[in-house]
Amino acid sequence: MFKILLFALTVIPWTKGNLDIHHINTGVGNAAFFIFPDGTTMLFDAGEVDRNSSSRRSNPLKVAPATDSSAALCIKKYINKVLPGVDHIDYVVISHFHVDHYGAFSELVKYFKINKLIDRSYPAYDDVIKRSFDSVGVRKYITAQKGIKTEKLIVGRKDQIVANYPGFFVRNIKSGGDIWSGNGESTIKIIPDRLDPKDYNENPLCIALKISYGDFDYFTGGDMTGLQGFGLPTWFDTETPVAKVVGKVDALSLNHHGVRDATNEFFLKTLAPRVIIQQSWSSNHPGEEVLHRMISQSIYPGPRDIFATYVHEETKVTYGMWLRDNYKSTAGDILLRVSEGGKEFSVFVNDQKYGPFQSK
């Protein structure tokens, strides 16, 4: 039996007109649950790292304590806490095929009817299976989607994920090697369709979305990468071209949990978020250089509040005051609530409220 974290968000009921974004602290991967202003629901990622795998046992990086016996059950209980009696999720979006982003899906379908599933690859998963670290898990995912309406994300569109409420829309920014051009529904190719096997990596291929409600904008991009790195092709930096079409946002979910190969200087300067939310679980979340970029007043000036679902004590000791003095919270479920019309938003963690902040 796993240890239990006592950092659960007190229930704050959703009301029509609010946009609620819940970042669920499962301890083993990403899971963000959205309640759109009209009540439409979306789960962006349903991750679960296998704590018992031989690779995990030999990995010196620590995994956060889990909140329940499985990530799927944790997600179910959380959703049923904020929306009692709900037995379905309107949209589930899987950003990419790493287990900390999709590993809980095959169990999640036992608890909820999924009205629409969206990923980056449907219906052709051959290359994913061939190159995945977890081909068995990908096959389980494919089996679990049977009977569910499944689609490939269509880059550039803002009518694939929909809610019927004035001023609200979801723009599909990126998937695979394509990004939105910033004009109409046209796209730009930033990663070659046929990759050299040595260059294959799921992270640069992630789905990215921009959620807009009135003056409020939020960005989420899974494990998008932002640095070319040693020996890597130039297209490994997906953040720079994406930032150019996304522009400024009020809040974002930190790319790749804050790992060292993401959240580059141009991306931060261009998006300039007031609130940064880190969906984290491993002891290398965040990378130290990423921490210093996030807090730098030279990259973009002004206040910013940083929240994490879980940061290890060892990580806090290593980074010292730089982390301690700049993070508002380092453990717990994180609710970002945007009020009616999108003029302002607040963050709730462990019975504490931060804000309200004015949308740009």
Secondary structure by P-SEA (a helix, b strand, c coil): cccccccccccccccccbbbbbbcccccbbbbbbbccccbbbbcccccccccccccccccccccccccccaaaaaaaaaaaaccccccccbbbbcccccccccaaaaaaacccccbbbccccccccccccccccaaaaaaaaaaaccccccccccccccccccccccbbbbbcccccbbbcccccbbbbccccccccccccccccbbbbbbbcccbbbbbbccccccccccccccccaaaaaaaaaccccccccccccccccccaaaaaaacccbbbbbccccccccaaaaaaaacccccccbbbbbbccccaaaaaaacccccccccccccbbbbbbccccccbbbbcccccccccccc
